[in-house]
């Protein structure tokens, strides 16, 4: 298995393929974007580029909480857009083993695509392609830098 970036959100560990994580930044204030779906907290500016911020807590079905100043944000690249994912903590990078579906554990979000494990226990794999669909992202088609749908071949 390839290297994964392991993060913590509301006490649970999640992993994203290192290949989709462009960088990790300190949490910053998020500007609200009223016409966006509930999947999004708003947008942030990264080097002059407006990037949508996914409300990962809402998607994962965990307690909603404000983004703390000591939190981190992962900048990830999907096949459709660049997105920002606020997380409580980045735990590190490592190789994880596949795990069997533990009894009594249900998937609370359709973005969870794998059960993984390491010496510390269970890690839920996140598929970034499932975080937002084209309809969700159409709201942000104004963005520059080739991340908006209007700027991409095959976009609306």
Backbone as ProteinMPNN parsed JSONL, in Angstrom:
{"seq_chain_A": "XXXXXXXXXXXXXXXXXXXXXXXXXXXXXXXXXXXXXXXXXXXXXXXXXXXXXXXXXXXXXXXXXXXXXXXXXXXXXXXXXXXXXXXXXXXXXXXXXXXXXXXXXXXXXXXXXXXXXXXXXXXXXXXXXXXXXXXXXXXXXXXXXXXXXXXXXXXX", "coords_chain_A": {"N_chain_A": [[0.843, -1.179, 0.0], [0.443, 2.314, -0.662], [1.982, 5.332, 0.704], [0.213, 7.065, 3.26], [-1.442, 9.989, 4.443], [-2.042, 10.595, 7.715], [-4.631, 11.628, 9.783], [-6.391, 13.281, 12.485], [-9.744, 13.56, 13.432], [-12.141, 14.676, 15.526], [-11.389, 12.765, 17.472], [-11.16, 10.364, 16.061], [-9.204, 8.444, 13.708], [-8.16, 9.125, 10.421], [-7.264, 8.477, 6.987], [-5.624, 9.711, 4.108], [-4.633, 9.339, 0.719], [-1.234, 10.035, 0.162], [-0.524, 11.028, -2.293], [-2.574, 12.74, -3.137], [-2.526, 14.86, -1.449], [-1.571, 18.082, -1.428], [-0.403, 20.001, 0.21], [0.078, 20.915, 3.675], [-1.392, 23.271, 5.75], [-1.46, 25.831, 8.291], [-4.404, 26.354, 10.222], [-6.697, 28.785, 9.116], [-8.824, 31.715, 9.114], [-12.014, 31.121, 7.766], [-13.815, 32.246, 5.015], [-17.19, 32.78, 4.758], [-19.52, 31.332, 2.42], [-22.347, 31.804, 1.175], [-24.0, 30.617, -0.877], [-23.084, 28.089, -1.215], [-23.222, 24.489, -0.852], [-24.185, 22.497, 2.055], [-21.987, 20.941, 2.47], [-19.757, 22.482, 2.537], [-17.684, 24.801, 4.329], [-16.968, 27.296, 3.535], [-14.688, 29.475, 1.925], [-11.121, 29.819, 1.404], [-8.21, 31.867, 0.915], [-5.455, 30.962, -0.901], [-2.409, 31.809, -1.651], [-3.411, 33.771, -3.436], [-5.348, 32.326, -4.74], [-8.67, 31.292, -4.686], [-10.055, 28.858, -2.705], [-12.293, 26.208, -2.126], [-13.52, 25.189, 1.092], [-14.007, 22.192, 2.577], [-16.506, 20.949, 4.708], [-15.548, 18.779, 6.65], [-16.257, 17.583, 9.061], [-19.059, 17.71, 9.019], [-19.587, 16.079, 6.798], [-18.542, 13.642, 7.717], [-20.214, 13.141, 9.78], [-19.757, 13.759, 12.442], [-19.516, 15.554, 15.605], [-20.148, 18.963, 15.113], [-17.879, 21.647, 15.07], [-16.121, 24.7, 15.721], [-13.361, 25.777, 13.657], [-10.302, 25.415, 15.068], [-7.524, 27.471, 16.132], [-5.175, 26.038, 16.445], [-5.486, 23.951, 14.774], [-5.133, 22.071, 11.685], [-5.008, 22.39, 8.089], [-5.592, 20.52, 5.257], [-4.563, 20.71, 1.953], [-5.942, 19.452, -0.825], [-5.988, 17.659, -3.941], [-8.419, 16.842, -6.17], [-9.861, 15.013, -8.93], [-11.495, 16.89, -9.983], [-11.277, 19.348, -8.649], [-9.401, 21.605, -6.533], [-9.32, 21.304, -3.051], [-9.874, 22.216, 0.405], [-9.325, 20.703, 3.514], [-10.248, 20.905, 6.744], [-8.728, 19.67, 9.68], [-8.388, 18.168, 12.937], [-5.85, 17.441, 13.747], [-2.716, 16.654, 12.246], [-1.288, 13.6, 12.083], [0.804, 12.232, 10.934], [2.752, 10.532, 8.382], [2.488, 7.461, 6.738], [2.694, 3.931, 5.975], [-0.108, 1.891, 5.694], [-1.895, -1.031, 6.696], [-4.372, -3.123, 5.146], [-7.526, -3.611, 6.659], [-9.964, -5.818, 8.046], [-13.512, -5.373, 7.95], [-14.496, -4.147, 10.915], [-16.609, -5.68, 13.321], [-19.678, -4.201, 14.254], [-18.925, -1.683, 13.506], [-19.89, 0.995, 11.637], [-20.157, 2.66, 8.486], [-20.261, 6.051, 8.406], [-20.219, 7.889, 6.48], [-20.225, 8.469, 2.977], [-17.778, 8.931, 1.873], [-15.884, 7.372, 3.012], [-13.786, 4.823, 2.195], [-12.282, 2.638, 2.868], [-11.111, 0.328, 5.341], [-8.434, 0.575, 7.405], [-5.32, -0.187, 9.082], [-2.86, 0.21, 11.692], [-0.162, -0.069, 14.055], [-1.416, 1.256, 16.106], [-4.084, 0.865, 15.807], [-7.366, 1.071, 14.291], [-7.934, 2.821, 11.213], [-9.712, 5.015, 9.192], [-10.132, 5.064, 5.739], [-10.198, 7.768, 3.471], [-11.809, 8.73, 0.541], [-11.073, 11.162, -1.576], [-12.34, 11.889, -3.897], [-14.993, 11.525, -3.436], [-15.828, 13.55, -1.823], [-17.013, 15.867, -2.811], [-19.317, 16.566, -5.383], [-19.841, 17.334, -8.916], [-22.016, 19.058, -9.022], [-22.007, 20.197, -6.451], [-19.572, 21.559, -6.64], [-19.992, 23.353, -8.692], [-20.85, 25.799, -7.789], [-18.525, 27.087, -7.157], [-17.281, 27.741, -9.524], [-16.119, 30.035, -10.361], [-13.503, 30.225, -9.599], [-9.94, 30.794, -9.858], [-6.873, 29.737, -11.497], [-7.264, 27.291, -12.678], [-8.763, 25.498, -11.146], [-11.468, 25.687, -10.898], [-14.614, 24.517, -12.198], [-15.484, 25.753, -14.536], [-13.157, 26.443, -15.715], [-11.949, 24.138, -16.495], [-11.364, 21.548, -18.925], [-14.256, 20.097, -20.293], [-15.869, 21.045, -18.314], [-18.813, 22.787, -17.003]], "CA_chain_A": [[0.0, 0.0, 0.0], [1.2, 3.561, -0.739], [1.969, 6.152, 1.908], [-1.022, 7.765, 3.572], [-1.377, 11.05, 5.436], [-2.96, 10.194, 8.776], [-5.129, 12.796, 10.501], [-7.386, 13.032, 13.526], [-10.922, 14.421, 13.456], [-13.049, 14.296, 16.619], [-10.919, 11.576, 18.168], [-10.977, 9.219, 15.166], [-8.108, 8.604, 12.753], [-8.503, 8.981, 9.007], [-6.092, 8.495, 6.109], [-5.791, 10.136, 2.721], [-3.42, 9.019, -0.04], [-0.277, 11.138, 0.125], [-0.48, 11.545, -3.661], [-3.583, 13.78, -3.359], [-2.302, 15.963, -0.51], [-0.605, 19.021, -1.988], [0.324, 20.577, 1.329], [-0.62, 21.122, 4.937], [-1.232, 24.651, 6.203], [-2.102, 26.153, 9.564], [-5.784, 26.794, 10.074], [-6.933, 30.222, 8.955], [-10.245, 32.041, 9.086], [-12.725, 30.73, 6.557], [-14.82, 33.203, 4.583], [-18.443, 32.114, 4.418], [-19.945, 31.379, 1.024], [-23.741, 31.437, 1.419], [-24.667, 29.807, -1.903], [-22.483, 26.749, -1.255], [-23.981, 23.445, -0.166], [-23.801, 22.257, 3.45], [-20.699, 20.233, 2.489], [-18.673, 23.457, 2.567], [-17.645, 25.846, 5.368], [-16.71, 28.549, 2.862], [-13.488, 29.482, 1.085], [-9.938, 30.53, 1.892], [-7.291, 32.325, -0.119], [-4.127, 30.355, -0.83], [-1.532, 32.458, -2.633], [-4.224, 34.443, -4.442], [-6.32, 31.395, -5.314], [-9.799, 31.027, -3.804], [-10.207, 27.405, -2.654], [-13.397, 25.792, -1.257], [-13.194, 24.455, 2.314], [-14.982, 21.145, 2.824], [-16.844, 20.75, 6.116], [-15.297, 17.356, 6.836], [-17.036, 17.126, 10.218], [-20.447, 17.513, 8.561], [-19.591, 14.908, 5.918], [-18.266, 12.449, 8.505], [-21.292, 12.946, 10.746], [-19.291, 13.935, 13.82], [-19.921, 16.823, 16.2], [-19.653, 20.159, 14.455], [-17.099, 22.5, 15.963], [-15.37, 25.71, 14.974], [-11.977, 25.45, 13.323], [-9.431, 25.978, 16.098], [-6.287, 28.057, 15.61], [-4.092, 25.055, 16.44], [-5.829, 22.894, 13.819], [-4.428, 22.113, 10.402], [-5.826, 22.27, 6.884], [-4.952, 19.807, 4.159], [-4.94, 21.134, 0.61], [-5.946, 18.221, -1.61], [-6.367, 17.81, -5.342], [-9.244, 15.774, -6.718], [-9.873, 15.096, -10.396], [-12.358, 18.004, -10.373], [-10.988, 20.628, -8.003], [-8.564, 21.687, -5.344], [-10.167, 21.491, -1.881], [-9.214, 22.315, 1.698], [-9.97, 19.88, 4.53], [-9.792, 21.184, 8.106], [-8.608, 18.493, 10.547], [-7.938, 18.539, 14.277], [-4.406, 17.224, 13.883], [-2.034, 15.768, 11.307], [-0.524, 12.682, 12.917], [2.013, 11.804, 10.255], [2.668, 9.831, 7.101], [2.939, 6.091, 6.895], [2.03, 2.859, 5.224], [-1.124, 1.227, 6.502], [-2.361, -2.321, 6.216], [-5.822, -3.24, 5.016], [-8.162, -4.278, 7.798], [-11.317, -6.307, 7.771], [-14.567, -4.52, 8.495], [-14.727, -4.553, 12.302], [-18.017, -5.833, 13.696], [-20.229, -3.083, 15.011], [-18.46, -0.41, 12.967], [-20.624, 1.345, 10.423], [-19.645, 3.813, 7.759], [-21.17, 7.175, 8.575], [-20.057, 8.801, 5.362], [-19.931, 7.763, 1.731], [-16.394, 9.183, 1.452], [-15.018, 6.351, 3.611], [-13.69, 3.755, 1.193], [-11.436, 1.528, 3.309], [-10.713, 0.159, 6.734], [-7.001, 0.369, 7.422], [-4.838, -0.289, 10.459], [-1.445, 0.225, 12.021], [0.049, -0.565, 15.415], [-2.292, 1.969, 17.041], [-5.471, 0.477, 15.609], [-8.166, 1.307, 13.094], [-7.876, 4.09, 10.505], [-10.685, 5.031, 8.113], [-9.614, 5.644, 4.506], [-11.074, 8.754, 2.829], [-11.709, 8.9, -0.909], [-11.312, 12.589, -1.804], [-13.249, 12.06, -5.044], [-16.37, 11.46, -2.941], [-16.103, 14.669, -0.915], [-17.879, 16.845, -3.472], [-19.589, 16.226, -6.78], [-19.806, 18.484, -9.824], [-23.074, 19.999, -8.64], [-21.487, 20.942, -5.304], [-18.458, 22.404, -7.048], [-20.415, 24.343, -9.681], [-20.942, 27.073, -7.08], [-17.201, 27.686, -7.075], [-16.715, 27.74, -10.874], [-15.435, 31.3, -10.612], [-12.14, 30.233, -9.079], [-8.857, 30.906, -10.824], [-5.813, 28.745, -11.367], [-7.636, 26.012, -13.266], [-9.417, 24.576, -10.242], [-12.917, 25.78, -11.05], [-15.147, 23.707, -13.287], [-15.573, 26.534, -15.767], [-11.819, 26.566, -16.271], [-11.43, 22.813, -16.835], [-11.996, 20.925, -20.074], [-15.404, 19.25, -19.928], [-16.645, 21.695, -17.276], [-20.108, 23.273, -17.479]], "C_chain_A": [[0.892, 1.247, 0.0], [1.14, 4.316, 0.577], [0.656, 6.911, 2.031], [-0.717, 8.886, 4.562], [-2.45, 10.731, 6.465], [-3.324, 11.419, 9.602], [-6.111, 12.357, 11.587], [-8.502, 14.068, 13.382], [-11.845, 13.861, 14.528], [-12.683, 12.946, 17.229], [-10.723, 10.338, 17.319], [-9.864, 9.521, 14.173], [-8.592, 8.289, 11.342], [-7.224, 9.062, 8.191], [-6.497, 8.939, 4.713], [-4.518, 9.769, 1.977], [-2.5, 10.241, -0.125], [-0.243, 11.788, -1.262], [-1.493, 12.662, -3.914], [-3.385, 14.988, -2.445], [-1.193, 16.856, -1.059], [0.249, 19.655, -0.904], [-0.566, 20.649, 2.557], [-0.331, 22.555, 5.363], [-1.882, 24.807, 7.567], [-3.529, 26.611, 9.275], [-5.842, 28.318, 9.994], [-8.435, 30.452, 8.996], [-10.83, 31.688, 7.733], [-13.775, 31.792, 6.253], [-16.065, 32.443, 4.159], [-18.797, 32.289, 2.95], [-21.389, 30.884, 0.994], [-24.393, 30.538, 0.368], [-24.1, 28.391, -2.007], [-23.354, 25.758, -0.495], [-23.447, 23.266, 1.255], [-22.47, 21.523, 3.562], [-19.52, 21.181, 2.682], [-18.829, 24.45, 3.707], [-17.544, 27.224, 4.725], [-15.481, 28.411, 1.985], [-12.337, 30.125, 1.847], [-9.102, 30.93, 0.687], [-5.944, 31.658, 0.119], [-3.315, 30.933, -1.977], [-2.325, 33.07, -3.789], [-5.267, 33.574, -5.112], [-7.412, 31.118, -4.289], [-10.097, 29.533, -3.873], [-11.343, 27.057, -1.689], [-12.9, 24.961, -0.07], [-14.33, 23.479, 2.594], [-15.237, 21.043, 4.323], [-16.767, 19.253, 6.402], [-16.089, 16.795, 8.014], [-18.484, 16.84, 9.81], [-20.536, 16.25, 7.713], [-19.416, 13.621, 6.716], [-19.344, 12.178, 9.556], [-20.839, 13.03, 12.187], [-19.73, 15.303, 14.326], [-19.302, 17.992, 15.445], [-18.953, 21.032, 15.482], [-16.39, 23.551, 15.121], [-13.953, 25.223, 14.698], [-11.082, 26.173, 14.322], [-8.132, 26.492, 15.485], [-5.132, 27.06, 15.592], [-4.399, 23.852, 15.547], [-4.986, 23.039, 12.56], [-5.442, 22.031, 9.267], [-5.005, 21.553, 5.832], [-5.466, 20.379, 2.849], [-4.806, 19.891, -0.253], [-6.403, 18.514, -3.035], [-7.166, 16.591, -5.769], [-9.181, 15.889, -8.237], [-10.684, 16.295, -10.882], [-11.953, 19.352, -9.797], [-9.948, 20.468, -6.909], [-9.507, 21.996, -4.181], [-9.306, 21.621, -0.637], [-10.024, 21.517, 2.707], [-9.439, 20.264, 5.907], [-9.779, 19.889, 8.924], [-8.125, 18.964, 11.91], [-6.422, 18.466, 14.39], [-3.907, 16.345, 12.743], [-1.1, 14.911, 12.146], [0.768, 12.207, 12.26], [1.722, 11.143, 8.93], [3.167, 8.418, 7.33], [2.206, 5.135, 5.987], [1.078, 2.137, 6.17], [-1.488, -0.096, 5.87], [-3.87, -2.287, 6.059], [-6.356, -4.011, 6.206], [-9.513, -4.817, 7.356], [-12.3, -5.36, 8.437], [-14.862, -4.966, 9.922], [-16.216, -4.644, 12.612], [-18.458, -4.64, 14.522], [-19.771, -1.728, 14.524], [-19.218, -0.128, 11.676], [-19.97, 2.559, 9.776], [-20.676, 4.924, 7.866], [-21.108, 8.126, 7.393], [-19.695, 8.014, 4.107], [-18.52, 8.015, 1.233], [-15.416, 8.188, 2.071], [-14.977, 5.17, 2.651], [-12.851, 2.569, 1.652], [-11.294, 1.525, 4.82], [-9.237, -0.201, 6.701], [-6.559, 0.236, 8.88], [-3.326, -0.145, 10.507], [-1.316, -0.268, 13.455], [-0.896, 0.078, 16.424], [-3.77, 1.654, 16.826], [-6.061, 0.906, 14.286], [-7.987, 2.727, 12.55], [-8.865, 3.995, 9.355], [-10.084, 5.722, 6.89], [-10.633, 6.574, 3.874], [-10.768, 8.813, 1.343], [-12.061, 10.349, -1.219], [-12.244, 12.846, -2.979], [-14.711, 12.068, -4.607], [-16.733, 12.631, -2.022], [-17.052, 15.688, -1.51], [-18.087, 16.422, -4.914], [-19.615, 17.505, -7.623], [-20.858, 19.518, -9.472], [-22.619, 20.844, -7.453], [-20.446, 21.968, -5.741], [-18.852, 23.496, -8.033], [-20.528, 25.735, -9.061], [-19.615, 27.817, -7.121], [-16.526, 27.795, -8.444], [-15.978, 29.025, -11.217], [-13.953, 31.239, -10.309], [-11.102, 30.25, -10.178], [-7.889, 29.749, -10.676], [-6.196, 27.368, -11.877], [-8.337, 25.051, -12.33], [-10.927, 24.628, -10.363], [-13.389, 24.986, -12.246], [-15.192, 24.463, -14.6], [-14.228, 26.633, -16.462], [-11.264, 25.225, -16.8], [-12.098, 22.282, -18.103], [-13.128, 20.01, -19.613], [-16.231, 19.847, -18.815], [-17.931, 22.235, -17.837], [-19.978, 24.456, -18.411]], "O_chain_A": [[1.971, 1.239, 0.592], [0.348, 3.985, 1.459], [0.07, 7.339, 1.037], [0.16, 8.749, 5.414], [-3.627, 10.61, 6.127], [-2.452, 12.156, 10.062], [-6.59, 11.224, 11.599], [-8.256, 15.265, 13.235], [-12.277, 12.711, 14.449], [-13.545, 12.101, 17.471], [-10.174, 9.349, 17.802], [-9.606, 10.676, 13.835], [-9.324, 7.327, 11.109], [-6.227, 9.634, 8.631], [-7.566, 8.59, 4.212], [-3.428, 9.873, 2.539], [-2.945, 11.343, -0.447], [0.041, 12.98, -1.378], [-1.29, 13.463, -4.826], [-4.011, 16.028, -2.649], [-0.034, 16.449, -1.145], [1.457, 19.827, -1.064], [-1.782, 20.471, 2.488], [0.815, 23.003, 5.343], [-2.746, 24.018, 7.951], [-3.815, 27.18, 8.221], [-5.134, 29.029, 10.707], [-9.221, 29.508, 8.922], [-10.219, 31.927, 6.692], [-14.536, 32.189, 7.135], [-16.0, 31.563, 3.3], [-18.417, 33.276, 2.321], [-21.636, 29.692, 0.81], [-25.278, 29.755, 0.716], [-24.585, 27.585, -2.8], [-24.123, 26.136, 0.39], [-22.401, 23.808, 1.614], [-21.88, 21.486, 4.642], [-18.406, 20.736, 2.958], [-19.935, 24.889, 4.024], [-17.988, 28.214, 5.308], [-15.254, 27.366, 1.375], [-12.544, 30.872, 2.803], [-9.267, 30.401, -0.412], [-5.363, 31.772, 1.199], [-3.52, 30.577, -3.137], [-1.97, 32.914, -4.958], [-6.003, 34.052, -5.976], [-7.119, 30.75, -3.152], [-10.359, 28.995, -4.948], [-11.365, 27.549, -0.56], [-11.989, 24.144, -0.204], [-15.47, 23.885, 2.82], [-14.297, 21.05, 5.118], [-17.779, 18.552, 6.398], [-16.542, 15.651, 7.967], [-19.059, 15.831, 10.219], [-21.451, 15.445, 7.885], [-20.068, 12.618, 6.426], [-19.375, 11.102, 10.153], [-21.463, 12.439, 13.068], [-20.255, 16.114, 13.564], [-18.102, 18.014, 15.173], [-19.393, 21.137, 16.627], [-16.094, 23.321, 13.948], [-13.42, 24.372, 15.41], [-11.104, 27.401, 14.41], [-7.695, 26.005, 14.443], [-4.2, 27.217, 14.803], [-3.67, 22.86, 15.557], [-4.231, 23.998, 12.399], [-6.592, 21.646, 9.473], [-3.868, 21.929, 5.548], [-6.675, 20.516, 2.66], [-3.716, 19.339, -0.404], [-7.109, 19.488, -3.292], [-6.675, 15.463, -5.74], [-8.511, 16.777, -8.764], [-10.584, 16.682, -12.046], [-12.251, 20.391, -10.386], [-9.66, 19.369, -6.435], [-10.389, 22.846, -4.304], [-8.153, 21.19, -0.62], [-11.248, 21.628, 2.762], [-8.283, 19.974, 6.212], [-10.725, 19.104, 8.859], [-7.523, 20.031, 12.027], [-5.79, 19.303, 15.033], [-4.588, 15.409, 12.324], [-0.223, 15.429, 12.838], [1.715, 11.826, 12.947], [0.601, 11.186, 8.421], [4.154, 8.205, 8.034], [1.232, 5.49, 5.324], [1.431, 1.819, 7.305], [-1.401, -0.263, 4.653], [-4.563, -1.532, 6.74], [-5.72, -4.943, 6.698], [-10.118, -4.32, 6.405], [-11.953, -4.638, 9.372], [-15.418, -6.044, 10.127], [-16.992, -3.778, 12.208], [-17.72, -4.136, 15.369], [-20.188, -0.709, 15.074], [-19.185, -0.924, 10.738], [-19.321, 3.368, 10.438], [-21.827, 4.756, 7.464], [-21.883, 9.08, 7.328], [-18.96, 7.028, 4.163], [-18.092, 7.384, 0.266], [-14.244, 8.161, 1.697], [-16.012, 4.586, 2.332], [-12.714, 1.593, 0.915], [-11.348, 2.562, 5.48], [-8.837, -1.165, 6.048], [-7.331, 0.513, 9.798], [-2.621, -0.347, 9.519], [-2.264, -0.826, 14.008], [-1.151, -0.493, 17.484], [-4.618, 2.127, 17.582], [-5.354, 1.082, 13.294], [-7.901, 3.695, 13.305], [-8.865, 3.009, 8.618], [-9.583, 6.841, 6.993], [-11.805, 6.218, 3.749], [-9.611, 8.933, 0.939], [-13.229, 10.729, -1.135], [-12.872, 13.902, -3.053], [-15.572, 12.564, -5.333], [-17.847, 12.68, -1.5], [-17.822, 16.312, -0.78], [-17.157, 15.975, -5.584], [-19.435, 18.609, -7.108], [-20.624, 20.719, -9.607], [-22.816, 22.059, -7.44], [-20.443, 23.104, -5.268], [-18.118, 24.471, -8.194], [-20.323, 26.738, -9.745], [-19.591, 29.048, -7.119], [-15.304, 27.93, -8.509], [-15.294, 29.102, -12.237], [-13.208, 32.127, -10.726], [-11.346, 29.782, -11.29], [-8.072, 28.882, -9.822], [-5.536, 26.381, -11.553], [-8.5, 23.881, -12.678], [-11.603, 23.682, -9.959], [-12.641, 24.802, -13.206], [-14.964, 23.882, -15.662], [-14.165, 26.88, -17.667], [-10.232, 25.198, -17.471], [-13.279, 22.543, -18.33], [-12.974, 19.245, -18.661], [-17.21, 19.233, -18.391], [-18.143, 22.156, -19.047], [-20.985, 24.975, -18.893]]}, "name": "protein", "num_of_chains": 1, "seq": "XXXXXXXXXXXXXXXXXXXXXXXXXXXXXXXXXXXXXXXXXXXXXXXXXXXXXXXXXXXXXXXXXXXXXXXXXXXXXXXXXXXXXXXXXXXXXXXXXXXXXXXXXXXXXXXXXXXXXXXXXXXXXXXXXXXXXXXXXXXXXXXXXXXXXXXXXXXX"}
